[in-house]
Amino acid sequence: MIKRTGLILAVMFLILVSPAVAAKPRVWKSVPINNGGSGGTPSVTAKITGWKQYLGLSFRGVSSTNGINYELIFNGNDNEQGVYGSVKSREGNTSRSIFLGTCSHGACTAYRNINNLKLTITFKLKNGQDLVKRYKVKY
């Protein structure tokens, strides 16, 4: 009887003191880097950040284009995943932070087993042509 009571108390103690696990809410935003100047040659840089949960994209020379489209395809949770977005010319130099996971009702969960990240950038040039660049992102 004493062993049983002790065991019940130990289990209750472990349940009560274990930490709560919850996903933090995702805040979607665009962060301006520099909105002035003539723009220059369009370019993009990509970097994995935040415990490998985010892909940071920095766009430069946006005002010298009619806009930029980006597409990220990757494997996560053993399925192909994808993100598509665009940057308007009037935004100037800007950044995007892409969460490598899924969000529902303000709670986000990062994908596991992420690999094979392929980034396609399409620069819509002022002369009407599209300049397409394809990258493999090191994870």
OpenMM code with the backbone's topology and positions (N, CA, C; nanometers):
from openmm import Vec3, app, unit

residues = "MET ILE LYS ARG THR GLY LEU ILE LEU ALA VAL MET PHE LEU ILE LEU VAL SER PRO ALA VAL ALA ALA LYS PRO ARG VAL TRP LYS SER VAL PRO ILE ASN ASN GLY GLY SER GLY GLY THR PRO SER VAL THR ALA LYS ILE THR GLY TRP LYS GLN TYR LEU GLY LEU SER PHE ARG GLY VAL SER SER THR ASN GLY ILE ASN TYR GLU LEU ILE PHE ASN GLY ASN ASP ASN GLU GLN GLY VAL TYR GLY SER VAL LYS SER ARG GLU GLY ASN THR SER ARG SER ILE PHE LEU GLY THR CYS SER HIS GLY ALA CYS THR ALA TYR ARG ASN ILE ASN ASN LEU LYS LEU THR ILE THR PHE LYS LEU LYS ASN GLY GLN ASP LEU VAL LYS ARG TYR LYS VAL LYS TYR".split()
positions = [
    Vec3(0.0819, -0.1192, 0.0000),
    Vec3(0.0000, 0.0000, 0.0000),
    Vec3(0.0869, 0.1265, 0.0000),
    Vec3(0.1925, 0.1278, 0.0811),
    Vec3(0.2809, 0.2438, 0.0886),
    Vec3(0.3572, 0.2592, -0.0428),
    Vec3(0.4001, 0.1466, -0.1022),
    Vec3(0.4706, 0.1530, -0.2302),
    Vec3(0.3788, 0.2078, -0.3388),
    Vec3(0.2537, 0.1649, -0.3355),
    Vec3(0.1569, 0.2105, -0.4357),
    Vec3(0.1319, 0.3607, -0.4214),
    Vec3(0.1156, 0.4087, -0.3008),
    Vec3(0.0935, 0.5514, -0.2761),
    Vec3(0.2156, 0.6322, -0.3182),
    Vec3(0.3337, 0.5813, -0.2858),
    Vec3(0.4572, 0.6491, -0.3258),
    Vec3(0.4709, 0.6558, -0.4769),
    Vec3(0.4353, 0.5477, -0.5447),
    Vec3(0.4418, 0.5446, -0.6904),
    Vec3(0.3429, 0.6439, -0.7511),
    Vec3(0.2233, 0.6489, -0.6988),
    Vec3(0.1218, 0.7435, -0.7483),
    Vec3(0.1686, 0.8867, -0.7266),
    Vec3(0.2241, 0.9160, -0.6097),
    Vec3(0.2740, 1.0507, -0.5819),
    Vec3(0.3901, 1.0866, -0.6747),
    Vec3(0.4778, 0.9922, -0.7021),
    Vec3(0.5914, 1.0181, -0.7912),
    Vec3(0.5438, 1.0471, -0.9331),
    Vec3(0.4474, 0.9703, -0.9815),
    Vec3(0.3936, 0.9927, -1.1161),
    Vec3(0.3242, 1.1283, -1.1232),
    Vec3(0.2449, 1.1623, -1.0219),
    Vec3(0.1761, 1.2927, -1.0202),
    Vec3(0.2774, 1.4066, -1.0177),
    Vec3(0.3844, 1.3900, -0.9410),
    Vec3(0.4880, 1.4924, -0.9344),
    Vec3(0.5523, 1.5129, -1.0710),
    Vec3(0.5852, 1.4040, -1.1395),
    Vec3(0.6476, 1.4143, -1.2716),
    Vec3(0.5541, 1.4790, -1.3730),
    Vec3(0.4267, 1.4495, -1.3649),
    Vec3(0.3297, 1.5100, -1.4572),
    Vec3(0.3176, 1.6596, -1.4314),
    Vec3(0.3144, 1.6982, -1.3059),
    Vec3(0.2945, 1.8393, -1.2713),
    Vec3(0.4170, 1.9256, -1.3001),
    Vec3(0.5368, 1.8714, -1.2883),
    Vec3(0.6562, 1.9537, -1.3076),
    Vec3(0.7123, 1.9467, -1.4491),
    Vec3(0.6570, 1.8626, -1.5353),
    Vec3(0.7081, 1.8565, -1.6726),
    Vec3(0.6715, 1.9849, -1.7459),
    Vec3(0.7616, 2.0352, -1.8300),
    Vec3(0.7371, 2.1622, -1.8983),
    Vec3(0.6283, 2.1495, -2.0046),
    Vec3(0.5561, 2.2576, -2.0243),
    Vec3(0.4553, 2.2624, -2.1299),
    Vec3(0.5255, 2.2863, -2.2629),
    Vec3(0.4816, 2.2164, -2.3648),
    Vec3(0.5415, 2.2298, -2.4969),
    Vec3(0.4374, 2.2897, -2.5902),
    Vec3(0.4708, 2.4018, -2.6502),
    Vec3(0.3788, 2.4671, -2.7440),
    Vec3(0.4602, 2.5362, -2.8523),
    Vec3(0.4039, 2.5405, -2.9696),
    Vec3(0.4698, 2.6106, -3.0797),
    Vec3(0.4477, 2.7602, -3.0639),
    Vec3(0.5501, 2.8376, -3.0965),
    Vec3(0.5340, 2.9818, -3.0852),
    Vec3(0.4588, 3.0351, -3.2070),
    Vec3(0.3790, 3.1395, -3.1896),
    Vec3(0.3049, 3.1940, -3.3026),
    Vec3(0.3973, 3.2531, -3.4079),
    Vec3(0.3595, 3.2370, -3.5339),
    Vec3(0.4387, 3.2872, -3.6468),
    Vec3(0.3938, 3.4277, -3.6810),
    Vec3(0.4886, 3.5180, -3.6932),
    Vec3(0.4602, 3.6553, -3.7330),
    Vec3(0.5149, 3.6740, -3.8739),
    Vec3(0.4249, 3.6952, -3.9709),
    Vec3(0.4656, 3.7145, -4.1098),
    Vec3(0.4962, 3.8606, -4.1316),
    Vec3(0.6114, 3.8900, -4.1890),
    Vec3(0.6452, 4.0296, -4.2118),
    Vec3(0.7493, 4.0435, -4.3208),
    Vec3(0.7573, 4.1621, -4.3728),
    Vec3(0.8603, 4.2000, -4.4679),
    Vec3(0.9436, 4.3073, -4.4005),
    Vec3(1.0739, 4.2915, -4.4006),
    Vec3(1.1610, 4.3859, -4.3321),
    Vec3(1.2392, 4.4666, -4.4350),
    Vec3(1.2115, 4.5985, -4.4458),
    Vec3(1.2878, 4.6791, -4.5417),
    Vec3(1.4341, 4.6905, -4.5003),
    Vec3(1.5245, 4.6800, -4.5971),
    Vec3(1.6672, 4.6984, -4.5698),
    Vec3(1.7072, 4.8405, -4.6056),
    Vec3(1.6712, 4.8814, -4.7277),
    Vec3(1.7090, 5.0140, -4.7754),
    Vec3(1.6147, 5.0502, -4.8892),
    Vec3(1.5344, 5.1507, -4.8717),
    Vec3(1.4350, 5.1859, -4.9726),
    Vec3(1.4788, 5.2980, -5.0652),
    Vec3(1.5999, 5.3451, -5.0557),
    Vec3(1.6414, 5.4585, -5.1382),
    Vec3(1.7308, 5.4167, -5.2524),
    Vec3(1.7701, 5.5140, -5.3321),
    Vec3(1.8697, 5.4900, -5.4356),
    Vec3(1.8125, 5.4425, -5.5668),
    Vec3(1.9017, 5.4250, -5.6624),
    Vec3(1.8620, 5.3879, -5.7971),
    Vec3(1.8404, 5.2384, -5.8127),
    Vec3(1.8803, 5.1598, -5.7165),
    Vec3(1.8564, 5.0169, -5.7234),
    Vec3(1.9783, 4.9382, -5.7652),
    Vec3(2.0251, 4.9549, -5.8884),
    Vec3(2.1407, 4.8797, -5.9360),
    Vec3(2.0987, 4.7447, -5.9906),
    Vec3(2.1955, 4.6554, -6.0042),
    Vec3(2.1707, 4.5225, -6.0576),
    Vec3(2.0906, 4.4397, -5.9576),
    Vec3(1.9835, 4.3723, -6.0034),
    Vec3(1.9051, 4.2917, -5.9094),
    Vec3(1.9836, 4.1697, -5.8619),
    Vec3(1.9723, 4.1393, -5.7340),
    Vec3(2.0407, 4.0226, -5.6780),
    Vec3(1.9639, 3.9724, -5.5568),
    Vec3(1.9953, 3.8508, -5.5168),
    Vec3(1.9326, 3.7914, -5.3991),
    Vec3(2.0382, 3.7119, -5.3229),
    Vec3(2.0279, 3.7135, -5.1903),
    Vec3(2.1114, 3.6275, -5.1070),
    Vec3(2.0191, 3.5446, -5.0192),
    Vec3(2.0588, 3.4216, -4.9915),
    Vec3(1.9784, 3.3308, -4.9099),
    Vec3(2.0648, 3.2741, -4.7985),
    Vec3(2.0047, 3.2624, -4.6789),
    Vec3(2.0793, 3.2100, -4.5650),
    Vec3(1.9831, 3.1380, -4.4710),
    Vec3(2.0219, 3.0179, -4.4289),
    Vec3(1.9440, 2.9435, -4.3303),
    Vec3(1.9728, 3.0041, -4.1933),
    Vec3(1.8671, 3.0359, -4.1180),
    Vec3(1.8830, 3.0996, -3.9872),
    Vec3(1.7901, 3.0345, -3.8852),
    Vec3(1.8003, 3.0785, -3.7617),
    Vec3(1.7065, 3.0400, -3.6562),
    Vec3(1.6937, 2.8908, -3.6336),
    Vec3(1.7994, 2.8259, -3.5914),
    Vec3(1.7992, 2.6826, -3.5638),
    Vec3(1.7538, 2.6029, -3.6859),
    Vec3(1.7912, 2.6534, -3.8036),
    Vec3(1.7577, 2.5893, -3.9310),
    Vec3(1.6066, 2.5783, -3.9517),
    Vec3(1.5317, 2.6747, -3.8986),
    Vec3(1.3867, 2.6758, -3.9172),
    Vec3(1.3426, 2.7824, -4.0164),
    Vec3(1.4318, 2.8718, -4.0546),
    Vec3(1.3963, 2.9815, -4.1445),
    Vec3(1.4973, 2.9925, -4.2579),
    Vec3(1.4467, 3.0328, -4.3744),
    Vec3(1.5338, 3.0706, -4.4848),
    Vec3(1.5173, 3.2205, -4.5017),
    Vec3(1.6250, 3.2944, -4.4814),
    Vec3(1.6221, 3.4395, -4.4988),
    Vec3(1.6625, 3.4756, -4.6406),
    Vec3(1.5792, 3.5532, -4.7087),
    Vec3(1.6088, 3.6003, -4.8439),
    Vec3(1.6244, 3.7509, -4.8397),
    Vec3(1.7327, 3.8036, -4.8957),
    Vec3(1.7544, 3.9480, -4.9066),
    Vec3(1.7581, 3.9846, -5.0539),
    Vec3(1.6726, 4.0781, -5.0923),
    Vec3(1.6629, 4.1212, -5.2314),
    Vec3(1.7220, 4.2606, -5.2451),
    Vec3(1.8107, 4.2786, -5.3423),
    Vec3(1.8734, 4.4081, -5.3714),
    Vec3(1.8454, 4.4445, -5.5165),
    Vec3(1.8404, 4.5728, -5.5446),
    Vec3(1.8181, 4.6190, -5.6811),
    Vec3(1.6774, 4.5933, -5.7305),
    Vec3(1.5823, 4.5801, -5.6398),
    Vec3(1.4440, 4.5487, -5.6764),
    Vec3(1.3825, 4.6601, -5.7602),
    Vec3(1.4150, 4.7851, -5.7290),
    Vec3(1.3553, 4.8978, -5.8014),
    Vec3(1.4005, 4.9042, -5.9472),
    Vec3(1.5059, 4.8309, -5.9833),
    Vec3(1.5499, 4.8281, -6.1230),
    Vec3(1.4768, 4.7195, -6.2026),
    Vec3(1.3773, 4.6541, -6.1394),
    Vec3(1.2979, 4.5501, -6.2051),
    Vec3(1.1501, 4.5890, -6.2011),
    Vec3(1.0674, 4.5080, -6.2658),
    Vec3(0.9218, 4.5219, -6.2535),
    Vec3(0.8683, 4.4302, -6.1445),
    Vec3(0.9570, 4.3674, -6.0699),
    Vec3(0.9184, 4.2772, -5.9618),
    Vec3(1.0007, 4.1502, -5.9651),
    Vec3(0.9921, 4.0750, -5.8564),
    Vec3(1.0662, 3.9497, -5.8432),
    Vec3(0.9716, 3.8443, -5.7873),
    Vec3(0.9737, 3.7254, -5.8457),
    Vec3(0.9003, 3.6109, -5.7923),
    Vec3(1.0009, 3.5104, -5.7390),
    Vec3(0.9643, 3.4423, -5.6307),
    Vec3(1.0520, 3.3383, -5.5775),
    Vec3(0.9703, 3.2138, -5.5453),
    Vec3(1.0361, 3.0994, -5.5600),
    Vec3(0.9731, 2.9708, -5.5329),
    Vec3(1.0753, 2.8821, -5.4640),
    Vec3(1.0374, 2.8261, -5.3510),
    Vec3(1.1244, 2.7355, -5.2764),
    Vec3(1.0563, 2.5994, -5.2707),
    Vec3(1.1238, 2.4977, -5.3205),
    Vec3(1.0742, 2.3603, -5.3149),
    Vec3(1.1741, 2.2807, -5.2318),
    Vec3(1.1229, 2.2001, -5.1372),
    Vec3(1.2124, 2.1206, -5.0532),
    Vec3(1.1379, 1.9992, -4.9996),
    Vec3(1.2138, 1.9051, -4.9468),
    Vec3(1.1553, 1.7892, -4.8798),
    Vec3(1.1560, 1.8156, -4.7300),
    Vec3(1.0418, 1.7951, -4.6667),
    Vec3(1.0287, 1.8108, -4.5227),
    Vec3(0.9205, 1.7179, -4.4728),
    Vec3(0.9423, 1.6551, -4.3587),
    Vec3(0.8496, 1.5548, -4.3060),
    Vec3(0.8230, 1.4460, -4.4096),
    Vec3(0.9260, 1.4124, -4.4860),
    Vec3(0.9207, 1.3063, -4.5874),
    Vec3(0.8214, 1.3336, -4.6998),
    Vec3(0.7852, 1.4601, -4.7227),
    Vec3(0.6983, 1.5011, -4.8332),
    Vec3(0.7575, 1.6237, -4.9006),
    Vec3(0.7226, 1.6429, -5.0280),
    Vec3(0.7673, 1.7642, -5.0961),
    Vec3(0.6835, 1.8818, -5.0469),
    Vec3(0.7504, 1.9907, -5.0132),
    Vec3(0.6849, 2.1113, -4.9630),
    Vec3(0.7228, 2.2263, -5.0544),
    Vec3(0.6473, 2.3357, -5.0484),
    Vec3(0.6805, 2.4489, -5.1332),
    Vec3(0.6299, 2.5808, -5.0791),
    Vec3(0.6987, 2.6868, -5.1171),
    Vec3(0.6623, 2.8238, -5.0805),
    Vec3(0.6780, 2.9092, -5.2056),
    Vec3(0.5812, 2.9956, -5.2302),
    Vec3(0.5869, 3.0856, -5.3450),
    Vec3(0.5579, 3.2268, -5.2958),
    Vec3(0.6269, 3.3246, -5.3506),
    Vec3(0.6020, 3.4630, -5.3117),
    Vec3(0.6552, 3.5594, -5.4152),
    Vec3(0.6318, 3.6871, -5.3892),
    Vec3(0.6786, 3.7893, -5.4829),
    Vec3(0.7192, 3.9150, -5.4075),
    Vec3(0.7992, 3.9953, -5.4757),
    Vec3(0.8425, 4.1252, -5.4245),
    Vec3(0.8077, 4.2269, -5.5319),
    Vec3(0.7338, 4.3296, -5.4949),
    Vec3(0.6971, 4.4342, -5.5899),
    Vec3(0.8102, 4.5355, -5.6038),
    Vec3(0.8192, 4.5959, -5.7198),
    Vec3(0.9255, 4.6921, -5.7496),
    Vec3(0.9269, 4.8072, -5.6497),
    Vec3(0.8095, 4.8540, -5.6088),
    Vec3(0.8007, 4.9701, -5.5187),
    Vec3(0.8501, 4.9400, -5.3768),
    Vec3(0.8692, 4.8114, -5.3432),
    Vec3(0.9183, 4.7756, -5.2100),
    Vec3(1.0657, 4.8091, -5.1926),
    Vec3(1.1371, 4.8282, -5.3023),
    Vec3(1.2802, 4.8572, -5.2920),
    Vec3(1.3550, 4.7367, -5.2377),
    Vec3(1.4723, 4.7595, -5.1848),
    Vec3(1.5506, 4.6508, -5.1256),
    Vec3(1.4774, 4.6006, -5.0020),
    Vec3(1.4568, 4.4711, -4.9934),
    Vec3(1.3761, 4.4157, -4.8852),
    Vec3(1.4216, 4.2747, -4.8516),
    Vec3(1.3654, 4.2187, -4.7464),
    Vec3(1.3970, 4.0818, -4.7040),
    Vec3(1.2693, 4.0039, -4.6793),
    Vec3(1.2803, 3.8733, -4.6891),
    Vec3(1.1722, 3.7826, -4.6532),
    Vec3(1.2310, 3.6757, -4.5624),
    Vec3(1.1539, 3.6353, -4.4636),
    Vec3(1.1928, 3.5260, -4.3761),
    Vec3(1.0909, 3.4142, -4.3963),
    Vec3(1.1351, 3.3028, -4.4526),
    Vec3(1.0455, 3.1923, -4.4860),
    Vec3(1.0581, 3.0847, -4.3787),
    Vec3(0.9460, 3.0543, -4.3134),
    Vec3(0.9433, 2.9516, -4.2097),
    Vec3(0.9366, 2.8148, -4.2766),
    Vec3(1.0271, 2.7264, -4.2411),
    Vec3(1.0314, 2.5920, -4.2992),
    Vec3(0.9477, 2.4982, -4.2131),
    Vec3(0.8174, 2.5190, -4.2202),
    Vec3(0.7243, 2.4408, -4.1405),
    Vec3(0.5824, 2.4743, -4.1784),
    Vec3(0.4915, 2.4438, -4.0892),
    Vec3(0.3500, 2.4681, -4.1142),
    Vec3(0.2895, 2.5430, -3.9963),
    Vec3(0.1888, 2.6240, -4.0248),
    Vec3(0.1225, 2.7016, -3.9206),
    Vec3(-0.0286, 2.6815, -3.9297),
    Vec3(-0.0932, 2.6759, -3.8140),
    Vec3(-0.2383, 2.6642, -3.8090),
    Vec3(-0.2877, 2.7353, -3.6843),
    Vec3(-0.3797, 2.8264, -3.7006),
    Vec3(-0.4387, 2.9022, -3.5893),
    Vec3(-0.3323, 2.9695, -3.5028),
    Vec3(-0.2295, 3.0236, -3.5658),
    Vec3(-0.1268, 3.0986, -3.4942),
    Vec3(-0.0185, 3.0136, -3.4292),
    Vec3(-0.0291, 2.8816, -3.4375),
    Vec3(0.0738, 2.7938, -3.3817),
    Vec3(0.1510, 2.7303, -3.4964),
    Vec3(0.2834, 2.7333, -3.4872),
    Vec3(0.3676, 2.6838, -3.5962),
    Vec3(0.4540, 2.5665, -3.5496),
    Vec3(0.4751, 2.4725, -3.6412),
    Vec3(0.5601, 2.3575, -3.6154),
    Vec3(0.6590, 2.3435, -3.7300),
    Vec3(0.7862, 2.3372, -3.6983),
    Vec3(0.8894, 2.3241, -3.8017),
    Vec3(0.8888, 2.1826, -3.8583),
    Vec3(0.9168, 2.1725, -3.9887),
    Vec3(0.9294, 2.0417, -4.0521),
    Vec3(1.0561, 1.9739, -4.0026),
    Vec3(1.0559, 1.8422, -4.0071),
    Vec3(1.1742, 1.7632, -3.9728),
    Vec3(1.2310, 1.7010, -4.0991),
    Vec3(1.3531, 1.6574, -4.0914),
    Vec3(1.4197, 1.5903, -4.2042),
    Vec3(1.4162, 1.6756, -4.3307),
    Vec3(1.4506, 1.8026, -4.3179),
    Vec3(1.4502, 1.8938, -4.4331),
    Vec3(1.5742, 1.8689, -4.5179),
    Vec3(1.5531, 1.8596, -4.6497),
    Vec3(1.6650, 1.8427, -4.7416),
    Vec3(1.6230, 1.8833, -4.8819),
    Vec3(1.7194, 1.8853, -4.9727),
    Vec3(1.6959, 1.9116, -5.1145),
    Vec3(1.6241, 2.0455, -5.1382),
    Vec3(1.6762, 2.1534, -5.0802),
    Vec3(1.6160, 2.2861, -5.0966),
    Vec3(1.6554, 2.3445, -5.2318),
    Vec3(1.5558, 2.3758, -5.3138),
    Vec3(1.5786, 2.4349, -5.4456),
    Vec3(1.5036, 2.5672, -5.4526),
    Vec3(1.5781, 2.6729, -5.4786),
    Vec3(1.5230, 2.8081, -5.4840),
    Vec3(1.5280, 2.8584, -5.6276),
    Vec3(1.4132, 2.9037, -5.6785),
    Vec3(1.4059, 2.9623, -5.8121),
    Vec3(1.3648, 3.1078, -5.7981),
    Vec3(1.4454, 3.1975, -5.8518),
    Vec3(1.4181, 3.3413, -5.8490),
    Vec3(1.3936, 3.3872, -5.9921),
    Vec3(1.2825, 3.4583, -6.0147),
    Vec3(1.2522, 3.5140, -6.1465),
    Vec3(1.2496, 3.6657, -6.1352),
    Vec3(1.3476, 3.7305, -6.1975),
    Vec3(1.3536, 3.8764, -6.2015),
    Vec3(1.2756, 3.9220, -6.3246),
    Vec3(1.1723, 4.0035, -6.3067),
    Vec3(1.0964, 4.0588, -6.4188),
    Vec3(1.1621, 4.1915, -6.4568),
    Vec3(1.2421, 4.1888, -6.5625),
    Vec3(1.3218, 4.3049, -6.6018),
    Vec3(1.2363, 4.4114, -6.6696),
    Vec3(1.2838, 4.5354, -6.6656),
    Vec3(1.2111, 4.6495, -6.7234),
    Vec3(1.1965, 4.6379, -6.8749),
    Vec3(1.2856, 4.5633, -6.9417),
    Vec3(1.2769, 4.5481, -7.0878),
    Vec3(1.1780, 4.4383, -7.1290),
    Vec3(1.1047, 4.3818, -7.0319),
    Vec3(1.0033, 4.2811, -7.0613),
    Vec3(1.0516, 4.1376, -7.0503),
    Vec3(1.1816, 4.1183, -7.0376),
    Vec3(1.2350, 3.9829, -7.0272),
    Vec3(1.2307, 3.9335, -6.8830),
    Vec3(1.2316, 3.8007, -6.8686),
    Vec3(1.2418, 3.7374, -6.7376),
    Vec3(1.3799, 3.6748, -6.7244),
    Vec3(1.4474, 3.7057, -6.6146),
    Vec3(1.5768, 3.6457, -6.5842),
    Vec3(1.5530, 3.5441, -6.4728),
    Vec3(1.5740, 3.4163, -6.5031),
    Vec3(1.5474, 3.3092, -6.4068),
    Vec3(1.6796, 3.2552, -6.3534),
    Vec3(1.6902, 3.2486, -6.2211),
    Vec3(1.8092, 3.1937, -6.1543),
    Vec3(1.7628, 3.0788, -6.0651),
    Vec3(1.8363, 2.9682, -6.0708),
    Vec3(1.8038, 2.8519, -5.9886),
    Vec3(1.9218, 2.8211, -5.8960),
    Vec3(1.8895, 2.7929, -5.7699),
    Vec3(1.9928, 2.7674, -5.6698),
    Vec3(1.9578, 2.6429, -5.5894),
    Vec3(2.0611, 2.5731, -5.5431),
    Vec3(2.0450, 2.4705, -5.4410),
    Vec3(2.0924, 2.5338, -5.3114),
    Vec3(2.0072, 2.5343, -5.2107),
    Vec3(2.0408, 2.5964, -5.0825),
    Vec3(2.0999, 2.4896, -4.9920),
    Vec3(2.2190, 2.5182, -4.9379),
    Vec3(2.2856, 2.4262, -4.8460),
    Vec3(2.2128, 2.4303, -4.7125),
    Vec3(2.1733, 2.3146, -4.6618),
    Vec3(2.0989, 2.3101, -4.5352),
    Vec3(2.1872, 2.2557, -4.4262),
] * unit.nanometer
topology = app.Topology()
chain = topology.addChain("A")
for resn in residues:
    res = topology.addResidue(resn, chain)
    for name in ("N", "CA", "C"):
        topology.addAtom(name, app.Element.getBySymbol(name[0]), res)
